[in-house]
Amino acid sequence: MNSELVGEDLNEVEADAIFDVLEYKDELEAQGKDPEVIALINTSLNELPDQEEATEAERFNAVADLIAFVPKIGSNNKLVTDLLTQPLEEVFGEPKLADYVLRKKWLHDSKIEKIKLGRVEWSPERDMKHKEINEVIAQINQQLSEMDSWDDQEDDCDEDYESFTSVSKQKRTNELHELIKDVCLSHIEKKGYFPTAKEVWKEIANNHKSYSGGSIVKKVEENTIFWRPPERDKYLVDLTFQFVSFPSTLSRIKKDITAKSCG
């Protein structure tokens, strides 16, 4: 969970969000517009977590959910049809309130689309659309879940590395991090911008042998890199690095590259 809003600040933002969304709801009711949105607002207000009992992540999500309803402070409106043709944006490093608001807005749009779709006579096309929307909702919820646990996303490759490596050798740079850094620098040189987590992961999966130090990678699956530092070559068990930890690791490497280029 990120540290952007804590304690009294979160209380204040929550109070402002409740006021704004109630005001927006009154406007919709007065105009007789968007009953689906009003229904979702009512659900969100009724499900607001208790300030004393809820976790910070639960309250942060609830605040973002309310803010996303209000057009003037919500993020850019993205239609579900856009979501079905464009990949969801990735979050690198500590997620911000805007990252939550954007995804909550996407969830609102998706849920409203599902409600409207439910009124349409059944057809194979409608069934397929319904399935696609559910997939988008699942993807957004997965991102939100990963954002909530951002602080807990310790780099598992570091943890394994330390458990099998002597203290004196731990002071050296993690070889997998060095490989990731080399991939990033190569991508920047070729394409002029910092690569996304998926781009780096794909490059390691397909071309790690072309990089100095790439021999440490033994196998890459969809969500796991199996690797072995040189001093562990005699062991049969590989170290593992999970994709869920990749964005935070890549963010640290990006900061390191940026700091050195500015220095």
C-alpha positions in Angstrom: 0.0 0.0 0.0 1.3 3.4 -0.8 1.9 6.3 1.6 0.3 9.2 -0.4 -2.6 9.5 2.0 -2.5 8.5 5.6 -4.3 9.3 8.9 -6.0 12.7 9.0 -5.3 13.4 5.4 -7.2 10.3 4.3 -10.1 11.3 6.6 -10.2 14.7 4.9 -10.0 13.4 1.4 -12.7 10.8 2.2 -15.0 13.5 3.6 -14.5 15.6 0.4 -15.1 12.6 -1.8 -18.4 11.8 -0.1 -19.6 15.4 -0.4 -18.7 15.6 -4.1 -20.3 12.3 -5.0 -23.5 13.1 -3.1 -23.6 16.4 -4.9 -23.1 14.7 -8.3 -25.8 12.1 -7.4 -28.2 14.9 -6.6 -27.5 16.5 -10.1 -28.2 13.2 -11.8 -31.4 12.6 -9.9 -32.6 16.1 -10.6 -31.9 15.6 -14.4 -33.4 12.1 -14.4 -30.2 10.8 -15.9 -28.0 7.7 -15.6 -29.9 5.5 -13.2 -27.2 2.9 -13.5 -24.6 5.4 -12.2 -26.9 6.4 -9.3 -27.3 2.7 -8.4 -23.5 2.2 -8.3 -23.0 5.3 -6.3 -25.6 4.1 -3.7 -23.8 0.8 -3.5 -20.4 2.4 -3.0 -21.7 4.7 -0.3 -23.4 1.8 1.5 -20.3 -0.2 1.4 -17.9 2.5 2.7 -15.5 0.8 5.2 -15.5 1.7 8.9 -12.8 4.2 9.6 -11.8 2.4 12.8 -11.8 -1.2 11.6 -10.9 -1.0 7.9 -7.3 -1.3 6.7 -5.6 1.7 5.0 -5.8 -0.2 1.7 -9.5 -0.7 2.0 -10.2 2.9 2.8 -7.8 4.1 0.0 -9.7 2.0 -2.5 -13.1 3.3 -1.2 -12.0 6.9 -1.6 -10.7 6.3 -5.1 -14.0 4.6 -6.0 -16.0 7.6 -4.9 -13.7 10.1 -6.7 -13.9 8.2 -9.9 -17.7 8.8 -10.1 -17.3 12.6 -10.3 -16.4 13.8 -13.9 -14.6 17.0 -12.8 -12.2 15.2 -10.6 -12.3 11.7 -12.0 -9.9 10.4 -14.5 -10.4 10.5 -18.3 -13.5 8.6 -19.3 -12.5 5.4 -21.1 -15.3 3.4 -22.7 -15.3 -0.4 -22.3 -14.8 -0.7 -26.1 -11.5 1.1 -25.7 -10.5 -1.2 -22.9 -11.1 -4.3 -25.1 -8.7 -3.1 -27.8 -6.0 -1.5 -25.6 -3.9 -3.1 -22.8 -4.4 -1.7 -19.3 -1.7 0.7 -18.2 1.0 -0.7 -16.0 2.0 0.8 -12.7 5.7 1.1 -11.9 6.8 1.7 -8.3 4.5 3.1 -5.6 1.0 3.5 -7.0 -0.7 6.9 -6.6 -4.3 8.0 -6.0 -4.7 8.7 -9.7 -3.7 5.1 -10.5 -6.5 3.9 -8.3 -9.1 6.4 -9.6 -8.4 5.5 -13.2 -9.0 1.8 -12.6 -12.1 2.5 -10.5 -13.5 4.6 -13.3 -12.8 1.7 -15.7 -14.6 -0.6 -13.3 -17.6 1.7 -13.2 -17.8 1.9 -17.0 -17.5 -1.9 -17.3 -20.2 -2.6 -14.7 -22.6 -0.1 -16.4 -21.9 -1.7 -19.8 -22.7 -5.1 -18.3 -26.0 -3.8 -16.9 -27.0 -2.3 -20.3 -25.9 -5.5 -22.0 -28.2 -7.5 -19.8 -31.2 -5.7 -21.3 -30.2 -6.8 -24.8 -31.7 -9.9 -26.3 -29.4 -12.9 -26.2 -27.1 -13.5 -29.1 -23.6 -15.1 -29.6 -22.2 -11.6 -30.1 -23.8 -10.4 -26.8 -22.5 -13.4 -25.0 -19.0 -12.8 -26.3 -19.1 -9.1 -25.3 -20.3 -10.1 -21.8 -17.3 -12.5 -21.5 -14.9 -9.8 -22.7 -16.1 -7.3 -20.2 -15.8 -9.9 -17.4 -12.2 -10.4 -18.5 -11.5 -6.7 -18.3 -13.0 -6.5 -14.8 -10.9 -9.4 -13.6 -7.8 -7.8 -15.1 -8.5 -4.4 -13.4 -9.2 -6.1 -10.0 -5.9 -8.0 -10.3 -4.1 -4.8 -10.9 -5.8 -3.2 -7.9 -4.9 -6.2 -5.7 -1.2 -5.9 -6.7 -1.3 -2.2 -6.1 -2.7 -2.7 -2.6 0.1 -5.1 -1.7 2.9 -2.9 -3.2 4.8 -2.5 0.0 4.7 -6.3 0.5 6.1 -7.0 -3.0 9.6 -7.7 -1.7 11.9 -8.8 -4.4 11.7 -12.6 -4.0 14.9 -13.1 -6.0 16.8 -11.0 -3.4 15.3 -13.1 -0.6 16.3 -16.4 -2.3 19.7 -15.0 -3.2 20.5 -14.0 0.4 19.4 -17.4 1.8 21.9 -19.2 -0.4 24.8 -16.6 -0.6 27.4 -15.7 2.0 27.2 -12.3 3.6 30.4 -11.2 1.9 29.1 -12.1 -1.5 25.7 -10.5 -0.9 27.4 -7.1 -1.1 27.9 -7.6 -4.8 25.1 -6.7 -7.2 22.4 -9.3 -7.8 23.2 -10.8 -11.2 19.6 -11.0 -12.3 19.2 -7.2 -11.6 22.3 -6.6 -13.7 20.8 -8.6 -16.5 17.5 -6.6 -16.2 19.5 -3.4 -16.2 21.4 -4.4 -19.4 18.1 -5.2 -21.1 16.7 -1.8 -20.2 19.8 0.0 -21.4 19.8 -1.9 -24.7 16.1 -1.1 -25.2 16.7 2.6 -24.5 19.6 2.7 -27.0 17.5 1.0 -29.7 14.1 2.6 -29.2 14.7 5.8 -27.2 12.4 5.1 -24.2 12.4 3.1 -21.1 10.8 -0.4 -21.6 7.7 -1.6 -19.8 7.8 -4.6 -17.5 6.2 -6.8 -20.1 8.8 -5.7 -22.8 11.7 -6.5 -20.4 10.2 -9.8 -19.4 9.6 -10.9 -23.0 13.2 -9.9 -24.0 14.7 -11.9 -21.2 12.4 -14.9 -22.1 13.4 -14.8 -25.8 16.9 -13.4 -25.9 18.6 -13.7 -22.5 21.5 -15.7 -24.1 22.5 -12.7 -26.2 23.3 -10.7 -23.1 26.5 -10.8 -21.0 25.4 -12.7 -17.9 22.3 -14.1 -19.6 23.5 -17.6 -18.9 22.1 -17.3 -15.3 18.6 -17.6 -16.7 17.6 -21.3 -16.9 14.0 -21.0 -17.9 11.2 -18.4 -18.2 7.6 -19.2 -17.7 4.6 -16.9 -18.0 5.0 -15.6 -14.4 8.3 -16.9 -13.2 12.0 -16.6 -14.1 14.1 -19.6 -13.0 17.7 -18.5 -12.6 21.0 -19.5 -11.0 23.9 -17.2 -10.1 27.4 -18.6 -11.0 28.3 -19.6 -7.4 25.2 -21.9 -7.4 25.9 -23.8 -10.6 26.7 -27.0 -8.7 23.2 -26.9 -7.1 20.2 -28.5 -8.9 17.6 -26.1 -7.4 17.1 -22.8 -9.3 16.2 -19.5 -7.7 12.8 -18.0 -8.8 11.7 -14.5 -9.5 7.9 -13.8 -9.8 6.4 -11.3 -12.2 4.3 -9.8 -9.4 7.6 -8.4 -8.0 8.8 -7.2 -11.4 7.3 -3.7 -11.6 8.7 -2.6 -8.2 12.2 -4.1 -9.1 12.1 -2.4 -12.5 11.2 0.9 -10.9 14.2 0.8 -8.6 16.4 -0.1 -11.6 14.9 2.8 -13.6 15.7 5.2 -10.8 19.3 3.9 -10.6 19.7 4.3 -14.4 18.2 7.8 -14.3 20.4 8.9 -11.4 23.6 7.7 -13.1 22.6 9.4 -16.4 22.0 12.7 -14.6 25.1 12.4 -12.5 
